[in-house]
Amino acid sequence: MDTFQQVSMHQALEPPLGHGKCSAAGHDAGKASGCGTGGGNCPVICSAMGGNPYAGLVSRLRAAWLSGKTRPMEYRVAQLEALGRFLDEKKEDILEATALDLGKPSFEAYFTEILLCKNELNDTLNNLSHWMKDEHVCKNLVTQLDSAFIRKDPYGVVLIIAPWNYPIHLFLVPLIGAIAAGNCVIIKPSEIAKNTEKLIAETLTCYLDSDCFAVVTAGVPETTRLLENKFDYIFFTGSPSVGRMVMGAAAKHLTPVTLELGGKNPCYVSDTCDVRNAARRVAWGRFFNAGQTCVAPDYVLCSLEMQEKLMPALREAITEFYGSNPKESPDFGRMVGDKQFQRVQALLSSGTVAIGGQTDAETRYIAPTVLVDVQPSDPVMQEEIFGPILPFITVASVDEAIDFINSRERPLVTYAFSSDHKVVNQVLERTSSGGFCGNDTLMHVMLTSLPFGGVGNSGLGMYHGKFTFDTFTHRRGCLHRGMGREALNAPRYPPYSQQKLGMVRAVSELKRKGACTLL
């Protein structure tokens, strides 16, 4: 089996030893992972060749793409099936790595990092032959004898930059679509989730074709150098601030991008709803993965009366889920790193702690926490929380809640809870967000049939299911005409005349259906 290239930026950049050999830390990665490439030919390519350290890698993958290797459906299917084997054979390694990085419970890790990825993979394999087919389109009278169609072309060499909160899912789902569309791919996993990054670099390397796919392990300075190269598409998941930098780098080469960003997702709870069910669903969505979820409800909007009803219901739900001391629960995760812990801990100064509030810096534990008496100007309302804190903002009515939502940047998802369908629909119709979910949280992400993506500050573009295939596909408009019947073309050629214009108009003009002329 071909090996998948890993490219690592070493802390000390030294000239390569030549012939693919190096003495850098990690040079036995291929041997250690069992893919049989250790020893003489190191899968870690040294990057101190002068100029841009990644230029050679990008050029090599571009040459592979230009060769047409990735275009046949059989090739794409083989690579996708290899990803399926990766998920099956490395399941325990994935569970272990995500537990080490995030304290992620095995249930949550299996559900998000394996099950949902396999759903995406199987949906793609089930439908790929149909997605790849030319799409024939309507023709006017002058082209009736011709072939007009949309060809589904790959972009070329694409870059996927993944975050740390769902470190397998958020690189693998885009990768599935990029492979399905026939691209060569460079993957840059997050260096923050160190154990998962190592797993990806050392084991995924044994499943995919090294001519067409590579993993780059890099920090911020090295990623900046990577982005100096010309890619044909860039897919980034992360924060809006970094997304702007990625888009700026892409703009230098006029490279199209998908930006999957975050935002403060509002959750409106009306006075007419099942309080217990709403509390359970909101608590699950907020505290899943210790709140480190881009689509988690970021704050609750409700009346003061509903807040008073929700507090005991939320307290009961948290105890039911995680016990009387969530710190001891095997089902509650941890902050990914000290920096993230300190940032989220500082947000506890906003408002008043109504539930939770306990922290432990040594284990990066922040208890499931609910804040009340929060003001819109408080720090917790100025940034995406990305941790297990749920602030409450009180509003007098659904109209006030909608005005509050619309006064802020457009979020990745809007949530609305009400037993009255009209209230839920009112929030849907009068707000704008990347997605919407009524009377639950997170569950819309499970459907491969729904597009996932942001709008405005929360992102650009969409993916999941066929939408991922479409994201990494250039829809190429094609018209194929015959060489004969030249007399039919005569009216379009000079010298022009009103008679010729009338003939051209008669065969090419598109008229509005159902329109009538009043005499």
SULQUIUR-V90332 format. One record per backbone hydrogen bond with DSSP energy under -1.0 kcal/mol. NH is the residue of the N-H (numbers start at 1). CO is the residue of the C=O. If there is no record, write none. Layout:
BEGIN
NH/CO
NH/CO
END
This chain:
BEGIN
4/205
5/213
6/43
7/215
9/217
17/21
21/18
27/24
29/26
32/28
33/29
35/30
42/20
45/6
55/52
58/54
59/55
60/56
61/57
62/58
63/59
64/60
65/61
66/62
67/63
68/65
69/64
71/68
76/72
77/73
78/74
79/75
80/76
81/77
82/78
83/79
84/80
85/81
86/82
87/83
88/84
89/85
90/86
94/90
95/91
96/92
97/93
98/94
99/95
100/96
101/97
102/98
103/99
104/98
109/105
110/106
111/107
112/108
113/109
114/110
115/110
116/111
118/114
119/115
120/116
121/117
122/118
123/119
124/120
125/121
126/122
127/123
128/124
131/127
132/128
135/150
137/148
142/507
143/140
144/141
146/143
147/480
149/478
150/135
151/476
153/151
153/474
158/184
159/233
160/186
161/235
162/188
170/166
171/168
172/168
173/169
175/171
176/172
177/173
178/174
179/175
180/176
181/177
182/179
183/178
184/156
185/212
186/158
187/214
188/160
194/192
197/193
198/194
199/195
200/196
201/197
202/198
203/199
206/203
207/204
212/209
213/209
214/185
215/5
216/187
217/7
223/219
224/220
225/221
226/222
227/223
228/225
229/226
232/157
234/256
235/159
236/258
237/161
238/260
243/239
244/240
245/241
246/242
247/243
248/244
249/245
250/246
251/247
253/250
255/250
258/234
259/460
260/236
261/458
265/263
267/299
268/415
269/301
270/417
278/274
279/275
280/276
281/277
282/278
283/279
284/280
285/281
286/282
287/283
288/284
290/287
291/288
292/289
293/291
296/293
298/265
299/265
300/391
301/267
302/393
307/303
308/304
309/305
310/306
311/307
314/310
315/311
316/312
317/313
318/314
319/315
320/316
321/317
322/318
323/319
328/325
329/326
334/102
335/364
341/337
342/338
343/339
344/340
345/341
346/342
348/345
349/346
350/347
352/372
354/370
355/370
360/365
365/360
367/358
369/388
370/355
371/390
372/352
378/375
381/378
382/379
389/387
390/369
392/371
393/300
395/302
401/397
402/398
403/399
404/400
405/401
406/402
407/403
408/405
414/435
415/266
416/437
417/268
419/272
424/420
425/421
426/422
427/423
428/424
429/425
430/426
434/411
435/412
437/414
439/416
445/442
446/443
450/447
452/463
458/455
459/456
460/259
463/452
467/464
468/465
469/465
470/466
471/467
472/468
473/470
474/153
476/151
476/474
478/149
480/147
488/485
489/486
492/489
493/490
501/497
502/498
503/499
504/500
505/501
506/502
507/503
508/504
509/505
515/512
END
